[in-house]
Amino acid sequence: MKPKTFRGNSMAEALEQIKRQFGRHAVILNTRTVTRGGLWGLGGKSYVEITAARTMSDLPATPQCGTLSRNTDGPRQAEGAARPMSPPSQVADRRNSDALLSEVNSLKSLIGDLVRETRHARAANLPEELRGTYRQLIENAAGEEIAQQLVASAREELDPSQLRDPESLRRHLAQTIERMLPVAGPIAAKRTGRPTTIALVGPTGVGKTTTIAKLAANLCLREHRTVGLITIDTYRIAAVDQLRTYAQIIDVPLSVVTAPNELKDALANMSALDVVLIDTAGRSQRDQAKIEELRQFFDVIRPDEVHLVLSSTCGTAVLTQTIERFREIGFDRVIFTKLDEAVGFGVILTCLERVGARLSYVTTGQDVPDDIHVGDRRALARLILAARPRGPQPTARIQPPEPSGPAHGRIGQA
């Protein structure tokens, strides 16, 4: 029997058709998603198409290379002769490999469909008043466990009339999220006769250098602290030049070190300052040797605070893996960057809840010294409950200090 293409509204539906007609041992040859109707691909209906055969023997024969040389002459014959025929065993192996890869891809798609169907089923089991909230939390990148925990709390603690009142439900959820969010507060100089040392670590590309420049500018220009910068990021010349430019603009000393003993000397030379911020090279969470090298630097000076810088554009799995690996260095705070690019703010709550880390700052753009904000439970709860991810308003920036003391901007505050 020749291969046949089956169409369904979902992967599961198409696979069920294949199973009914070809049996459980059918061979998957190809899968794709097609859209019919609509304008420019928008507004159409999507289908899943799977091409399958009953057995391997039903697969079409693979054309043999070199056959042109038998019936042609001249240049064609030479071209055909230059491509030897593949042995039948290699053709069969390649065919089996391609079929196996197609099956694996089909299974991946099927698992994705099952996950989505499970989410819809769970939402369907909830009271009507909570279904929209549950879906909204999932869409905003709050993990399923967090979403279930939040709606279960509302279901248990609110009476039916409160569940039907959107404002009461939202207020309860916001308060629950606030209690779940661990925050560390802003950097504070300890005034112990030596500078407070703050180190920023994290993977490549998360914005550590820009973030450290924002912190330095705000500590120096708005809180009137004396600040020094140290960088051990000598792997990227551009990073050193970038930090040097920032140091010149805000008029603070910068020291570039390449070895742990140099770091100790550089810190000694800045002993009269209030705060010393240490920039580090990006380290992949999979590069154990580089993380160990970074730990050797910190063993020499023992920073007062180590902030792990993470990008909110990453998925929960990657963020969790990164946090677990960088725990070996001994960080105690987390900074989330690029909230203006986040696919969902719920990832912050999910990540912090899962690993027990505390949030210190978030960043919402590239502007220095603006676009950095102290982690605020109430503001983050509002963002997590928002219908769609949206960045803080332009007024939500770090404000100049009041005469009574330094002030720190918090996202969502006007």
BELJOWO-V554092 format. One record per backbone hydrogen bond with DSSP energy under -0.5 kcal/mol. NH is the residue of the N-H (numbers start at 1). CO is the residue of the C=O. E is the energy in kcal/mol with one decimal. If there is no record, write none. Layout:
nh->NH co->CO e->E
nh->NH co->CO e->E
This chain:
nh->4 co->52 e->-2.9
nh->6 co->50 e->-3.1
nh->8 co->48 e->-2.2
nh->14 co->10 e->-2.0
nh->15 co->11 e->-2.5
nh->16 co->12 e->-1.9
nh->17 co->13 e->-1.6
nh->18 co->14 e->-1.9
nh->19 co->15 e->-2.5
nh->20 co->16 e->-2.1
nh->21 co->17 e->-1.9
nh->22 co->18 e->-3.2
nh->23 co->18 e->-0.8
nh->23 co->19 e->-1.2
nh->26 co->23 e->-1.1
nh->27 co->53 e->-3.0
nh->28 co->26 e->-0.6
nh->29 co->27 e->-0.5
nh->29 co->51 e->-3.2
nh->30 co->51 e->-1.6
nh->32 co->49 e->-2.1
nh->34 co->47 e->-2.3
nh->36 co->45 e->-2.6
nh->39 co->42 e->-2.3
nh->42 co->39 e->-1.9
nh->45 co->36 e->-2.5
nh->47 co->34 e->-3.1
nh->48 co->8 e->-3.0
nh->49 co->32 e->-3.2
nh->49 co->47 e->-0.5
nh->50 co->6 e->-2.6
nh->51 co->30 e->-2.8
nh->52 co->4 e->-2.7
nh->52 co->50 e->-0.5
nh->53 co->27 e->-2.2
nh->58 co->55 e->-1.1
nh->59 co->56 e->-1.6
nh->67 co->64 e->-1.0
nh->69 co->66 e->-1.2
nh->70 co->67 e->-1.6
nh->71 co->67 e->-0.6
nh->71 co->68 e->-0.6
nh->72 co->68 e->-1.2
nh->76 co->73 e->-0.9
nh->78 co->74 e->-1.7
nh->79 co->75 e->-2.4
nh->80 co->76 e->-2.6
nh->81 co->77 e->-2.3
nh->82 co->78 e->-1.3
nh->83 co->80 e->-1.4
nh->84 co->82 e->-0.6
nh->90 co->87 e->-0.7
nh->91 co->87 e->-1.9
nh->92 co->88 e->-2.4
nh->93 co->89 e->-2.4
nh->94 co->90 e->-2.6
nh->95 co->91 e->-2.4
nh->96 co->92 e->-2.8
nh->97 co->93 e->-2.6
nh->98 co->94 e->-2.6
nh->99 co->95 e->-2.4
nh->100 co->96 e->-2.5
nh->101 co->97 e->-2.5
nh->102 co->98 e->-2.3
nh->103 co->99 e->-2.2
nh->104 co->100 e->-2.5
nh->105 co->101 e->-2.5
nh->106 co->102 e->-2.3
nh->107 co->103 e->-2.6
nh->108 co->104 e->-2.3
nh->109 co->105 e->-2.2
nh->110 co->106 e->-2.6
nh->111 co->107 e->-2.8
nh->112 co->108 e->-2.2
nh->113 co->109 e->-2.3
nh->114 co->110 e->-2.7
nh->115 co->111 e->-2.5
nh->116 co->112 e->-2.2
nh->117 co->113 e->-2.8
nh->118 co->114 e->-2.6
nh->119 co->115 e->-2.2
nh->120 co->116 e->-2.3
nh->121 co->117 e->-2.4
nh->122 co->118 e->-2.6
nh->123 co->119 e->-2.5
nh->124 co->120 e->-2.4
nh->125 co->121 e->-1.3
nh->126 co->123 e->-1.3
nh->130 co->127 e->-2.0
nh->131 co->127 e->-1.0
nh->132 co->128 e->-0.7
nh->134 co->130 e->-2.5
nh->135 co->131 e->-2.4
nh->136 co->132 e->-2.4
nh->137 co->133 e->-2.3
nh->138 co->134 e->-2.1
nh->139 co->135 e->-2.6
nh->140 co->136 e->-1.5
nh->141 co->138 e->-1.7
nh->142 co->137 e->-2.4
nh->147 co->143 e->-2.8
nh->148 co->144 e->-2.9
nh->149 co->145 e->-2.3
nh->150 co->146 e->-2.5
nh->151 co->147 e->-2.4
nh->152 co->148 e->-2.3
nh->153 co->149 e->-1.9
nh->154 co->150 e->-2.1
nh->155 co->151 e->-2.4
nh->156 co->152 e->-1.9
nh->157 co->153 e->-2.3
nh->158 co->154 e->-1.9
nh->162 co->159 e->-0.6
nh->163 co->159 e->-2.2
nh->164 co->160 e->-1.7
nh->165 co->161 e->-0.6
nh->165 co->162 e->-0.7
nh->166 co->164 e->-0.8
nh->169 co->165 e->-2.5
nh->170 co->166 e->-2.5
nh->171 co->167 e->-2.4
nh->172 co->168 e->-2.2
nh->173 co->169 e->-2.4
nh->174 co->170 e->-2.6
nh->175 co->171 e->-2.2
nh->176 co->172 e->-2.2
nh->177 co->173 e->-2.6
nh->178 co->174 e->-2.4
nh->179 co->175 e->-1.7
nh->180 co->176 e->-1.2
nh->181 co->177 e->-1.3
nh->182 co->180 e->-0.7
nh->183 co->181 e->-0.6
nh->184 co->359 e->-3.6
nh->185 co->359 e->-0.8
nh->192 co->194 e->-0.7
nh->196 co->274 e->-2.9
nh->197 co->195 e->-0.6
nh->198 co->196 e->-0.5
nh->198 co->276 e->-2.9
nh->199 co->305 e->-2.6
nh->200 co->278 e->-2.4
nh->201 co->307 e->-2.4
nh->206 co->203 e->-0.9
nh->211 co->207 e->-2.1
nh->212 co->208 e->-2.7
nh->213 co->209 e->-1.7
nh->214 co->210 e->-1.9
nh->215 co->211 e->-2.4
nh->216 co->212 e->-2.3
nh->217 co->213 e->-2.5
nh->218 co->214 e->-2.2
nh->219 co->215 e->-2.6
nh->220 co->216 e->-2.5
nh->221 co->217 e->-2.9
nh->222 co->217 e->-0.5
nh->222 co->218 e->-1.4
nh->223 co->218 e->-1.4
nh->225 co->219 e->-2.8
nh->227 co->225 e->-0.6
nh->228 co->275 e->-2.0
nh->229 co->253 e->-2.7
nh->230 co->277 e->-2.5
nh->231 co->255 e->-2.4
nh->232 co->279 e->-2.6
nh->234 co->232 e->-1.5
nh->237 co->235 e->-0.6
nh->240 co->236 e->-1.4
nh->241 co->237 e->-2.4
nh->242 co->238 e->-2.5
nh->243 co->239 e->-2.3
nh->244 co->240 e->-2.5
nh->245 co->241 e->-2.1
nh->246 co->242 e->-1.9
nh->247 co->243 e->-2.5
nh->248 co->244 e->-2.1
nh->249 co->245 e->-2.0
nh->250 co->246 e->-2.2
nh->251 co->247 e->-0.7
nh->252 co->247 e->-2.2
nh->253 co->227 e->-0.5
nh->255 co->229 e->-2.1
nh->257 co->231 e->-2.3
nh->257 co->255 e->-0.5
nh->262 co->259 e->-0.6
nh->263 co->259 e->-1.7
nh->264 co->260 e->-1.7
nh->265 co->261 e->-1.7
nh->266 co->262 e->-2.7
nh->267 co->263 e->-2.1
nh->268 co->264 e->-1.7
nh->269 co->265 e->-1.9
nh->270 co->266 e->-0.6
nh->270 co->267 e->-0.7
nh->271 co->268 e->-1.4
nh->273 co->270 e->-1.8
nh->274 co->226 e->-1.3
nh->275 co->226 e->-2.2
nh->276 co->196 e->-2.5
nh->277 co->228 e->-2.7
nh->278 co->198 e->-3.2
nh->279 co->230 e->-3.1
nh->279 co->277 e->-0.5
nh->280 co->200 e->-0.6
nh->283 co->202 e->-1.8
nh->287 co->284 e->-1.6
nh->288 co->286 e->-1.2
nh->291 co->287 e->-1.8
nh->292 co->288 e->-2.2
nh->293 co->289 e->-2.0
nh->294 co->290 e->-2.1
nh->295 co->291 e->-2.0
nh->296 co->292 e->-1.5
nh->297 co->293 e->-1.2
nh->298 co->294 e->-1.7
nh->299 co->295 e->-1.9
nh->300 co->296 e->-0.7
nh->300 co->297 e->-0.9
nh->301 co->297 e->-1.0
nh->302 co->298 e->-2.9
nh->304 co->197 e->-1.1
nh->305 co->197 e->-1.8
nh->307 co->199 e->-3.0
nh->308 co->306 e->-0.6
nh->308 co->333 e->-3.0
nh->309 co->201 e->-3.3
nh->309 co->307 e->-0.6
nh->310 co->308 e->-0.5
nh->310 co->335 e->-3.1
nh->312 co->337 e->-2.5
nh->314 co->311 e->-1.5
nh->319 co->315 e->-2.2
nh->320 co->316 e->-2.8
nh->321 co->317 e->-2.2
nh->322 co->318 e->-2.4
nh->323 co->319 e->-2.5
nh->324 co->320 e->-2.4
nh->325 co->321 e->-2.1
nh->326 co->322 e->-2.5
nh->327 co->323 e->-1.0
nh->328 co->325 e->-1.3
nh->329 co->326 e->-1.6
nh->330 co->326 e->-0.8
nh->331 co->326 e->-0.7
nh->332 co->306 e->-2.1
nh->333 co->306 e->-1.5
nh->334 co->358 e->-2.1
nh->335 co->308 e->-2.9
nh->336 co->361 e->-2.0
nh->337 co->310 e->-3.2
nh->337 co->335 e->-0.5
nh->339 co->363 e->-2.5
nh->341 co->338 e->-1.8
nh->342 co->339 e->-0.8
nh->343 co->312 e->-0.6
nh->346 co->140 e->-2.8
nh->347 co->344 e->-0.8
nh->348 co->345 e->-1.5
nh->349 co->345 e->-0.7
nh->350 co->346 e->-2.6
nh->351 co->347 e->-2.3
nh->352 co->348 e->-2.5
nh->353 co->349 e->-2.6
nh->354 co->350 e->-1.9
nh->355 co->351 e->-1.9
nh->356 co->352 e->-1.9
nh->357 co->352 e->-0.6
nh->359 co->182 e->-2.7
nh->360 co->334 e->-3.0
nh->361 co->334 e->-0.8
nh->362 co->373 e->-2.5
nh->363 co->336 e->-2.0
nh->364 co->371 e->-1.7
nh->365 co->371 e->-0.6
nh->373 co->362 e->-2.8
nh->374 co->409 e->-3.3
nh->375 co->360 e->-2.6
nh->380 co->376 e->-2.4
nh->381 co->377 e->-2.4
nh->382 co->378 e->-1.8
nh->383 co->379 e->-1.9
nh->384 co->380 e->-2.6
nh->385 co->381 e->-1.8
nh->386 co->383 e->-0.8
nh->396 co->393 e->-2.5
nh->397 co->395 e->-2.0
nh->401 co->222 e->-0.6
nh->402 co->405 e->-1.0
nh->405 co->402 e->-1.8
nh->411 co->374 e->-0.7
nh->413 co->410 e->-2.1
